[in-house]
Amino acid sequence: MGQVKPTFTTRAFGQYSVAYRDAVLSAVESGDRDLPRYRRAELGLEPAEFRELAGQAETFDVVAPRLAVLFEVVDRSLRGDPVGDGDDERAAATEPMPAWLDRDRGRSPTMVDDVPAELADTAGGVRAFHGLDDDLPSIYRCLAQWPAYLRTAWDDLEPAFESPAFDRACERAHETTEAFVDSVPYPPRIAPDDLRTRGTDEATITELQELFETFNRGPIETVLPALPT
């Protein structure tokens, strides 16, 4: 994905990543439910466990806008749809992203292979809400390392996710992503014809198109906006 990497290195992307998270949070917080905040003692976690939980959760908050842009850029490109128009003349379009943005946030995430039995009901609720059949998204397999937290957080957040406020959050997140992708000055060369020129066979191109269509327009439409909450 070297062709896509420059998209994430500009000040404009930094501005977008802040706007993406703000679009989600401001929409959700405009509803009739406050987002929960937890103290370590309420979850029965040791200080080191709580720091690790907070750090790994921060990582997903940082990557949410990156994944949204990646999926939109690659999905469009593989369908032959336009990415950027080269008309963004703002300095931010080509200036480097500020080094301080999201610096020192996050820890390398780890995940469970099998969801603990005590989280069976929680996992079922997650799958039902996001429209999933079997596997849980990475964020939930990560948080399942701390069953007390995931169970409590899902019970508190599910009503907010089921609300019109979260629907607005998803819409605003998508609009923010589309606007940024429309503006990027460097369209990646990963359209089908570009891939054919590099020797990629038709079966592989079709598989990639189907994969990123699923990533960009499947359950991920509700999974990614849930990350900043």
C-alpha positions as CSV (number, residue, x, y, z in Angstrom):
1,M,0.0,0.0,0.0
2,G,2.9,2.3,-0.6
3,Q,0.7,4.2,-3.1
4,V,-1.7,5.2,-0.3
5,K,0.8,6.1,2.3
6,P,1.3,9.7,1.3
7,T,-2.4,10.3,2.0
8,F,-1.6,9.9,5.7
9,T,1.4,12.2,6.0
10,T,-0.1,15.7,5.4
11,R,-1.3,18.4,7.7
12,A,-4.6,18.1,5.9
13,F,-4.9,14.5,7.0
14,G,-4.1,15.6,10.6
15,Q,-6.9,18.1,10.4
16,Y,-9.2,15.5,9.0
17,S,-8.4,13.0,11.7
18,V,-9.3,15.5,14.4
19,A,-12.5,16.5,12.5
20,Y,-13.5,12.8,12.1
21,R,-13.3,12.1,15.8
22,D,-15.1,15.4,16.6
23,A,-17.9,14.6,14.1
24,V,-18.5,11.3,15.9
25,L,-18.3,12.5,19.4
26,S,-20.3,15.7,19.0
27,A,-23.1,13.8,17.2
28,V,-23.3,11.1,19.9
29,E,-23.0,13.6,22.7
30,S,-25.9,15.6,21.2
31,G,-28.2,12.7,22.1
32,D,-29.9,12.1,25.4
33,R,-27.2,9.8,26.8
34,D,-23.8,10.8,28.1
35,L,-20.8,8.8,27.2
36,P,-19.6,6.7,30.1
37,R,-16.4,7.4,32.0
38,Y,-14.9,4.8,34.3
39,R,-12.5,4.9,37.2
40,R,-10.1,2.0,37.7
41,A,-11.6,0.9,41.0
42,E,-15.1,0.7,39.4
43,L,-13.7,-2.0,37.1
44,G,-11.8,-3.9,39.7
45,L,-8.5,-3.6,37.7
46,E,-5.0,-3.2,38.9
47,P,-3.2,0.0,38.0
48,A,-1.0,-1.7,35.4
49,E,-4.1,-3.4,33.8
50,F,-6.0,-0.1,33.7
51,R,-3.0,1.7,32.0
52,E,-2.7,-1.1,29.4
53,L,-6.5,-1.1,28.7
54,A,-6.5,2.7,28.3
55,G,-3.4,2.6,26.1
56,Q,-4.7,-0.1,23.8
57,A,-8.1,1.6,23.5
58,E,-6.3,4.8,22.5
59,T,-4.6,3.0,19.7
60,F,-8.0,2.2,18.1
61,D,-9.1,5.8,18.5
62,V,-6.0,6.9,16.6
63,V,-6.4,4.4,13.8
64,A,-10.1,4.9,13.2
65,P,-9.8,7.8,10.8
66,R,-6.8,6.2,9.1
67,L,-8.8,3.0,8.4
68,A,-11.8,5.1,7.2
69,V,-9.6,6.9,4.7
70,L,-7.7,3.7,3.7
71,F,-10.9,1.8,2.9
72,E,-12.5,4.7,1.1
73,V,-9.4,5.4,-1.0
74,V,-8.8,1.8,-2.0
75,D,-12.4,1.0,-2.6
76,R,-12.8,3.9,-4.9
77,S,-9.6,3.3,-6.7
78,L,-10.4,-0.4,-7.3
79,R,-13.7,0.5,-8.7
80,G,-12.1,3.1,-11.0
81,D,-13.8,6.0,-9.2
82,P,-12.0,9.3,-8.7
83,V,-9.8,10.0,-5.6
84,G,-9.0,13.7,-5.3
85,D,-9.0,16.2,-8.1
86,G,-5.6,17.9,-7.6
87,D,-7.3,21.2,-7.0
88,D,-6.6,21.5,-3.3
89,E,-4.2,24.5,-3.2
90,R,-4.1,24.8,0.6
91,A,-0.7,24.6,2.1
92,A,-2.1,21.9,4.4
93,A,-2.6,19.6,1.4
94,T,1.2,19.0,1.1
95,E,2.7,20.2,4.4
96,P,3.7,17.4,6.8
97,M,1.4,16.3,9.5
98,P,2.4,17.9,12.9
99,A,4.7,15.6,14.8
100,W,2.9,16.3,18.0
101,L,-0.5,15.0,16.8
102,D,-1.4,11.8,18.6
103,R,2.2,11.5,19.7
104,D,2.8,9.1,22.6
105,R,-0.8,7.9,22.4
106,G,-1.6,4.2,22.4
107,R,0.0,0.9,23.0
108,S,0.4,-2.1,20.7
109,P,-2.9,-3.9,20.8
110,T,-3.2,-7.6,21.8
111,M,-6.3,-9.7,21.3
112,V,-8.0,-12.8,22.5
113,D,-8.4,-15.7,20.0
114,D,-11.5,-17.0,21.8
115,V,-14.0,-14.8,23.5
116,P,-14.4,-15.8,27.2
117,A,-17.5,-17.7,28.1
118,E,-18.6,-15.0,30.5
119,L,-18.8,-12.5,27.5
120,A,-21.1,-14.7,25.4
121,D,-24.1,-12.4,25.9
122,T,-22.0,-9.3,25.2
123,A,-20.5,-10.8,22.1
124,G,-23.9,-11.7,20.9
125,G,-25.1,-8.2,21.4
126,V,-22.1,-6.8,19.5
127,R,-22.6,-9.2,16.6
128,A,-26.3,-8.3,16.4
129,F,-25.8,-4.6,16.4
130,H,-23.0,-4.5,13.8
131,G,-24.6,-7.2,11.6
132,L,-21.9,-9.7,12.0
133,D,-22.1,-13.5,11.7
134,D,-19.2,-15.0,13.5
135,D,-16.0,-13.1,14.1
136,L,-15.8,-10.0,16.3
137,P,-13.9,-6.9,15.1
138,S,-10.4,-6.4,16.4
139,I,-11.5,-3.7,18.9
140,Y,-13.8,-6.1,20.7
141,R,-11.3,-9.0,20.7
142,C,-8.9,-6.5,22.2
143,L,-11.2,-5.3,25.0
144,A,-12.3,-8.9,25.7
145,Q,-8.9,-9.2,27.5
146,W,-10.7,-7.2,30.3
147,P,-14.1,-8.9,30.5
148,A,-15.4,-6.7,33.3
149,Y,-14.7,-3.6,31.3
150,L,-16.1,-4.8,28.0
151,R,-19.3,-6.1,29.6
152,T,-19.8,-2.8,31.5
153,A,-19.0,-0.6,28.6
154,W,-21.2,-2.5,26.1
155,D,-24.2,-2.4,28.5
156,D,-23.7,1.4,28.8
157,L,-22.9,2.1,25.2
158,E,-25.4,-0.1,23.4
159,P,-28.4,2.2,24.0
160,A,-26.4,5.1,22.6
161,F,-25.3,3.1,19.6
162,E,-29.0,2.2,19.0
163,S,-30.0,5.8,19.0
164,P,-30.6,8.4,16.2
165,A,-27.6,10.3,17.6
166,F,-25.3,7.4,16.6
167,D,-26.9,7.3,13.2
168,R,-26.0,10.9,12.8
169,A,-22.5,10.2,14.0
170,C,-22.0,7.5,11.2
171,E,-23.4,9.9,8.6
172,R,-21.1,12.7,9.6
173,A,-18.1,10.5,9.8
174,H,-18.8,9.3,6.3
175,E,-19.3,12.8,5.0
176,T,-16.1,14.0,6.6
177,T,-14.2,11.1,5.1
178,E,-15.7,11.6,1.6
179,A,-14.8,15.3,1.7
180,F,-11.2,14.5,2.6
181,V,-10.7,11.8,0.0
182,D,-12.3,14.2,-2.6
183,S,-9.6,16.7,-1.8
184,V,-6.3,14.7,-1.7
185,P,-3.8,16.0,-4.2
186,Y,-2.1,12.6,-4.8
187,P,-4.4,10.0,-6.2
188,P,-2.8,6.6,-5.7
189,R,-2.2,4.5,-8.8
190,I,-4.1,1.4,-7.8
191,A,-7.0,1.4,-10.3
192,P,-7.6,-1.9,-12.1
193,D,-5.6,-0.8,-15.1
194,D,-2.7,0.2,-12.9
195,L,-2.7,-3.2,-11.3
196,R,-2.9,-5.0,-14.7
197,T,0.1,-3.0,-15.8
198,R,2.0,-4.4,-12.8
199,G,1.0,-7.9,-13.8
200,T,-1.9,-8.5,-11.4
201,D,-4.3,-11.1,-12.7
202,E,-8.0,-10.6,-13.1
203,A,-9.0,-13.0,-10.3
204,T,-6.8,-11.2,-7.8
205,I,-8.2,-7.8,-8.9
206,T,-11.7,-9.1,-8.4
207,E,-10.9,-10.5,-5.0
208,L,-9.4,-7.1,-4.0
209,Q,-12.5,-5.3,-5.2
210,E,-14.8,-7.5,-3.3
211,L,-12.7,-7.4,-0.2
212,F,-12.5,-3.6,0.0
213,E,-16.1,-3.2,-0.9
214,T,-16.9,-5.3,2.2
215,F,-14.5,-3.3,4.3
216,N,-15.8,0.1,3.2
217,R,-19.5,-0.6,2.9
218,G,-20.3,-3.5,5.2
219,P,-20.5,-3.7,9.0
220,I,-17.4,-1.4,9.2
221,E,-19.7,1.5,8.6
222,T,-20.8,1.2,12.3
223,V,-17.6,-0.3,13.7
224,L,-15.2,2.5,12.9
225,P,-17.4,5.4,14.2
226,A,-17.8,3.3,17.4
227,L,-14.0,3.4,18.1
228,P,-13.8,7.1,19.3
229,T,-16.6,6.5,21.8
